[in-house]
Amino acid sequence: MKLSIIIPAYNEKNNILDVISKVKNAPLENVEKEIIVVDDASKDGTINILKKINDISIKMLFHHENQGKGGAIRTGLKHATGEIILIQDADLEYNPAEYKKLLNPILKGKAKVVYGSRLDAIKKNLKNMYKLHYFGNRFLTFITNMLYGAKITDMETGYKVFSKEVLKKINLRAKRFDFEPEITAKILKNGYQIKEVQISFAGRKFSEGKKITWRDGIKALYYLVKYRLMD
């Protein structure tokens, strides 16, 4: 069994090497890892760091122009050869040591799609989180459940894992952070259930490189409604 791990990266010079190292060292049994890093035209030196990595086991892909997270993921998907696809943000908010937990439902044949829910972790550390992000995500998740008849707790999570057969049925158009609502909407419209597992989460501040804003939340609401009404 091969797991393709897609790492979209934009201006992550302080984290990219740590993330790649943690991904490479994530404990998995009987699963081959294919690591695909997609630099989305970084301007902070991330590209230079990546080009110095001498490791043929890592696929390095570079955008000449910034296309957003969704665009980077779509590029990565074109080069993924694994039976399972996992999205790994290029920051340190998510812990690759939890891959086994994320993969178990798929490997055991209990799910085709798994999301890592941050809900419990955020509740325990809410005082250190941006409240707008928390309540915005709760609202968007509520809308997702209402529109698509789902029962998930964290639509916007960065940890999303899919059997590749699921993605073959989906035509992705997302360019930026609209990837999260689009992929969720289309998975549910195709009749797949989303299995959630609780994960840890270390949210970072804008001063530390966090990029998603309230404007992305408004766009996410738009796309949730849009994909309910059309493909």
N, C-alpha and C positions, 0 to 999 in steps of 0.2 A: 504494500500500500504506500502510495506517495502523497505527501502533503505539500501543496504549493503555498508558500507564505509570501504574500504581496505586501511590500513595505513602501507606501507612497511617502515621499519626503520632500519637504520644502523649507529651506532655511532652518536646518536642524544640526548645525555644526557641533553644538555642544552635547548632543545626545546620540547621533547616528552610530558612532562606533560602539557605544554601550548597548544600544538596541540590537545591533547585528550580533554582538557577542552573546547577549542573553538569548537571542533566537537560536543561534547555533548550539548553545549549551542546554537548551530546554530539553528536559528528560522525556523521551518517547521510546516506547518499545515496539519493535517490528513496524516502524513507520519511517520511511525515507523522507528527508526534508529537502525541498527545492526552494531556495531563498531567492526572491526576485525584488530588487530594490529599484524603484523608479524615482529618479530625481526630477522634480517638476520645475526645472529652470531656477534653481536656488541662486541667490545673490550674495550669500553670506560666507561662501567658502566651502559649503557642503560638497559641492561638485569635486573640488580639489581633493578633499579627504577621501571621497569614494574612489576616485581614480588612482589613488595610491594603494588601495587594497589589492593585494596580490593573492587572490583566492578564486580559483577556477570553479569552485562549487557555488559561487554566488553570481547570479545574472545581474549585470548592471545596465540599466536603461536610462537614457537621458533625454528629456524634452528640451528643445531649443527655445520654446516659448512656454510660459506658464499656462497650464490648462486646468488647474484646480485638482482637488483630491479625486473627484470622480473621473476626470480625464486620466490621471495617473493610474488609478485602479483599472480602468478599461485597457490601458496599455499593458499593464501587468497580466491581465487575463488573457490577452492575445499570445503571451509567451508561456503561460502556465500549462504544464503537462500532467499535473497530479490529479488523482481521483477526488481529492478533497481540496478546497480552497479556503484559506484563512487570511483575513485582513489584519495587519499589524501596523498601527500608527507608529510613526518614527519618533515618538517622544517616550517619556518614561511613565506615562499615566497608567499603562497596562503592563501586566507582568507575564512574560512568556512562560514562566514556570507553571502557569495554569493551563497550558495547552492540553495536557492529558485530560483534565476536567472538561474542557471544551469539546474534545474529540470523542470522548467515550460514548455519548449517545449515538453518534454516527457509526462508529466502529462496531457497536453492538446491535446495529440495525434498528434502533429505536427512534431515529430521526434522520431527516435529510438536511435540516437547517437548525443551527444552534446559535443563539445569541448569548453573550455574556452580560448578565444584568448587573449593573452597578448600584442598584437601588439600596440594598442593605448597607453597602460600604459608604455610600454618600450620606445616608441617614445618620450613621454613627459619627460622621465627620462634617456634618452640615455647617457648623460654625466657621469652618475654614474654606467653605465652598462659596462660589458666586450663587447667591440665592436665585437670581434671575435665570441662570442656566438650569438650576434644579427644577424650579416651578415651570419653566418653559418646556423642559423635557417631559415633565409629568402631564402637562396639557397636551403636547403633541402625541404622547403615547395614548392618552385618553381618546383623542380624535381618531388615531389609528384603529384602536379597538372598536370604536363606534362605527366607523366607516366600513371596516373590513371583517367585523365579527371575530376579532382576535382576542386573546387574553394574555398579552405581554405586559411587561412592567418597564421596559427601557428600549424604546424604539431607536434612540439616537446613539446607542452604544457603538464604540469603535470595534469591538470584538464580535465579528460576524463570521460564521463558518458554514460552508455549503458543500454538499456533494456536487461534483461538477455537472452532473446530469440536470440539476436544478437550473443552473445558469444557462444551459443550452437552450432552454425554453424562454429565455428572457432577453429582450433587446434593450440594452442599457443606453441611455442618452445622457446621463448625468455628467456634468463637467466639474462641479465644485462640491459643496457640502450637501447638495441635493441628492447625492448618492444614497444617503441613509433612507430618506422617505421613498425614493424611487424603488430601490431594491426591495424594501419591506413591502410596499404596496403590490409590486408585481409578483413577489413570492406568494403572498396571501391570495391574490387574484387567481393564481395558478393552482390553488387548492392545497398548498403545502402548509403544514402547521409549523410554527416556530417553537422549538424547545429552548427554554432558558435555563442557564446555570448561574448561580451567584459567583461573582468574581470580586477581587480586590480592586481598588481604584485610588490613584494618587493624583487628584486634579491639580493642574498647575494654573498660575495666574498669567494675565496678559504680559506682564513684565518678564515672564519666564518663557514666552513664546506661544501662548495659547492664541488661536486664530479665529475660532468660531465666535460670532457675535449675535446680538438680538435680531439683526437683519436676516441672518441665516435661518433663524426660527420662523420669521414671517414667510420666507421662501419655502421652508419645509411644509408649512401649513398649506400653502398654495399647491405644492406638488402632491400632497396627500389627497387633496380634493380633485386635482386634475386627473390623477391616475385612477381614481375611483370611477371617473366618467369616461375615460378613454385609455387606450393602450400607450 
